[in-house]
């Protein structure tokens, strides 16, 4: 988060582009939790593939949108930082909850 803030101060990005990267981070969180939900059920794998590749495709489209500009590399790095920061700020409850669920399952009795 500190590196993302520093790179934003060094290479400021327009708020419109910054909000698109933030929205991509929110999409990553939503797709991650939907993937966790569908992985516990019997669903065809195409849903999981769409949930995996949709946010990645959006992220790549946002990064390569500035391909011809001199800000391509700094804004791409800043965008990745914003997506990662958004993901980790919005999903700690999911990580805590999934860890508790694994620990609350009773272990099967040992076979004699």
C-alpha positions as CSV (number, residue, x, y, z in Angstrom):
1,X,0.0,0.0,0.0
2,X,2.9,2.4,0.8
3,X,4.5,1.6,-2.6
4,X,1.2,2.3,-4.3
5,X,0.8,5.6,-2.5
6,X,4.4,6.6,-3.3
7,X,4.0,5.7,-7.0
8,X,0.7,7.7,-7.1
9,X,2.5,10.8,-5.8
10,X,5.4,10.3,-8.2
11,X,3.2,9.5,-11.3
12,X,-0.3,10.9,-10.7
13,X,-3.0,9.2,-12.7
14,X,-6.4,10.8,-13.6
15,X,-9.1,9.9,-11.1
16,X,-11.2,8.3,-13.9
17,X,-8.5,5.7,-14.7
18,X,-7.8,5.2,-11.0
19,X,-11.5,4.5,-10.3
20,X,-11.5,1.9,-13.2
21,X,-8.6,0.1,-11.5
22,X,-10.4,0.3,-8.2
23,X,-13.5,-1.2,-9.9
24,X,-11.4,-4.0,-11.3
25,X,-10.2,-4.8,-7.8
26,X,-13.8,-5.0,-6.6
27,X,-14.5,-7.3,-9.6
28,X,-11.5,-9.5,-8.5
29,X,-13.0,-9.7,-5.0
30,X,-16.5,-10.6,-6.2
31,X,-15.2,-13.2,-8.7
32,X,-12.9,-14.7,-6.0
33,X,-15.8,-15.2,-3.6
34,X,-18.1,-16.5,-6.3
35,X,-15.4,-19.0,-7.3
36,X,-15.1,-20.1,-3.7
37,X,-18.9,-20.5,-3.6
38,X,-19.1,-22.5,-6.8
39,X,-16.1,-24.7,-6.0
40,X,-18.0,-26.2,-3.1
41,X,-20.9,-27.2,-5.4
42,X,-21.1,-29.3,-8.5
43,X,-21.1,-26.8,-11.3
44,X,-19.5,-27.1,-14.7
45,X,-16.0,-25.7,-15.0
46,X,-16.9,-23.0,-17.5
47,X,-18.4,-20.8,-14.7
48,X,-15.1,-21.1,-12.8
49,X,-13.1,-20.3,-15.9
50,X,-15.2,-17.2,-16.6
51,X,-14.8,-16.0,-13.0
52,X,-11.1,-16.5,-13.2
53,X,-10.4,-14.9,-16.6
54,X,-13.0,-12.0,-16.6
55,X,-11.1,-9.8,-14.1
56,X,-7.7,-10.6,-15.7
57,X,-9.0,-9.6,-19.1
58,X,-10.4,-6.4,-17.7
59,X,-7.1,-5.6,-15.9
60,X,-5.0,-6.3,-19.1
61,X,-7.4,-4.1,-21.1
62,X,-6.9,-1.3,-18.7
63,X,-3.2,-1.6,-18.6
64,X,-2.8,-1.9,-22.4
65,X,-5.2,1.0,-23.0
66,X,-2.1,3.4,-22.5
67,X,0.2,1.4,-24.7
68,X,1.3,4.3,-26.9
69,X,1.8,6.8,-24.1
70,X,4.9,7.4,-22.1
71,X,3.0,6.7,-18.9
72,X,2.4,3.1,-19.9
73,X,4.7,1.5,-17.5
74,X,4.3,3.7,-14.4
75,X,0.5,3.8,-14.7
76,X,0.4,0.0,-15.3
77,X,2.4,-0.6,-12.1
78,X,0.2,1.9,-10.2
79,X,-2.9,0.2,-11.6
80,X,-1.7,-3.2,-10.4
81,X,-1.0,-1.7,-7.0
82,X,-4.5,-0.2,-6.8
83,X,-6.1,-3.6,-7.8
84,X,-4.0,-5.4,-5.2
85,X,-4.7,-2.9,-2.5
86,X,-8.4,-3.0,-3.2
87,X,-8.4,-6.8,-3.1
88,X,-6.6,-7.0,0.2
89,X,-8.6,-4.2,1.8
90,X,-12.0,-5.6,0.8
91,X,-11.5,-9.3,1.3
92,X,-9.9,-9.9,4.7
93,X,-13.3,-11.1,6.1
94,X,-13.4,-13.8,3.4
95,X,-9.9,-15.0,4.3
96,X,-10.7,-15.1,8.0
97,X,-14.0,-16.8,7.5
98,X,-12.5,-19.5,5.2
99,X,-9.8,-20.2,7.8
100,X,-12.3,-20.6,10.6
101,X,-14.5,-22.9,8.5
102,X,-11.6,-25.3,7.9
103,X,-10.8,-25.4,11.6
104,X,-14.4,-25.9,12.7
105,X,-14.9,-29.1,10.7
106,X,-14.7,-32.1,12.9
107,X,-12.0,-34.5,11.9
108,X,-13.3,-38.0,10.9
109,X,-12.8,-40.7,13.5
110,X,-9.7,-42.7,13.2
111,X,-10.2,-46.2,11.6
112,X,-9.1,-49.0,13.8
